[in-house]
Amino acid sequence: MNMNMMTLSQSEQPLSGGFRVDVSRGQRIGRVSSEWFARPDDERYLNLPDLYEAVRGRAERAQARTVESRAIRVEANCENSERLALTVPGRDEPVAPTHWSFGQLSTLVGAPTSYLRQLPAALSAINLQHGLLSHRALS
């Protein structure tokens, strides 16, 4: 290690005056705004600290488990027609699949993930559940 180098911890880093936005550069992308408005209320964040807290809280509550495909039940949540729920062993309440786990489940049953993501939750659930039943029959 070079003895002349000094490393500052994050709390000791010099503060900057912030960032300046040059509105004459870049472009407007209306899709970003429309996607934000299309999100459920609990997925809209007005600032980065709120987003950070939500993601940190989700990470702290997250659990990684391996379950047998035959034990998974897929259902569409009647309270929210855009959300899927998975009933898995060891959990009293259904869980929402993560982006990654939805992709894994789709791949397991041989369904195109990008297509299933575009369908209403009820249709995705029917297709995934059918795929799980067919997958089980092949096992």
Beta strands, then each sheet from edge to edge (+ up, - down):
strand 1: 73-76
strand 2: 84-87
sheet 1: 1+ 2-
end
